[in-house]
Amino acid sequence: MSMEKAEIVSKPDDLEESWDDEFQKLLQTSPKDRSLAGLDLYFYQGFWFKSRVLKAVISFQEHLRPFDSDVIIATVPKCGTTWLKALTFSVLCRNQFASDENHPLLTFGPHQLVRFLEYDLYYNNPSPDLENDCVYRPRIFSTHVPYSFLPTSIKDSGCKIVFACRNPMDMFISLWFFQNNIIVENAVPLSLDEAFDKFCHGIYEFGPFFDQVLGYWKACQENPDKILFLQYEDLKEDINSHIRNLAVFLGVPFTEEEEEQGVVEEIAKICSFESLKEVEMNKKGMHASGIPNSVFFRKAKVGDWSNYLTPSMVERLEKLIQEKLGDSGLTLKLTCKATSKDHIASA
Ligand code: A3P
């Protein structure tokens, strides 16, 4: 891969003296391990977190007061968050800029237009001013937290949740490359073999994968008007239909006039991997965390895992998929078109 490695100057996240005793104690009594990038992770309520991120999560659980009109983009890391941010923003805010030449995505990165609750807004501030932070309306926030971590203020409000996941083989490879492109001071990245073993044990930030996916899957089955469950592979296969569905789900369907004007196709184009990765801000800009925007754009292929995973790794993950998804009714697509490699976890 041609991307240059990013040097992250901040120290590895760990205990900070300024944190209150209760949180320090929570960390000290939680099981601890290392992320794929070699950073400390803490196991809390069934999932793995970096300490500072967990602090931010607890802050927004306590303080976030959503509007019914807010939209939450919830994703498993490396499953198309950047794409979904661009799509959701373009669908919801499509009447707030004069023309496609003035489209904010030509100037700003998707992660600037839709900010993470835990990495951006609450990262350094337990009670940020969300009112002034969001320029466009409705407000759109994003998060990687599992469904069980969403505050009741979100679950009980009218705000909609758009969730995206991806097959775990591509997700893992995407994550491995991502972590390897971010060198953190004092941290030793893992080899592919070591990283894969950790991934299978669910030990990476926001893991385990299957618990996170199933949490949203079940919630969506119970409340499909509130949660839209998307898969990266489906978006890759037919983006226009998914943009239309997204607009309907969010309560802003395309008018006949917009259809005739080709608005759907324009959104698909402006949000495409090929377009976004050429935008100056995405080539040279930085995310607030110090991560270059360019590392969010790698290959964007379905089935790229087949170039990296050994047959025994594939077998191990296939067994895990079968075991974890079992009778959930959820099908994950390992390749783009339906082939014998697709996993059908039918009831
Ligand atoms: P690969 O590493 O497989 O290329 P996230 O945004 O959740 O961090 O996910 C990153 C993955 O989404 C990367 O996958 C990246 O290349 C891909 N991606 C980024 N922008 C995309 C876009 N506009 N369309 C499709 N895929 C995109």
Residues whose N, C-alpha, C, O or C-beta is under 5 A from the ligand:
A	BS01	A3P	V76 P77 K78 C79 G80 T81 T82 W83 D170 S174 C271 S272 F273 L276 F296 F297 R298 K299 A300 K301
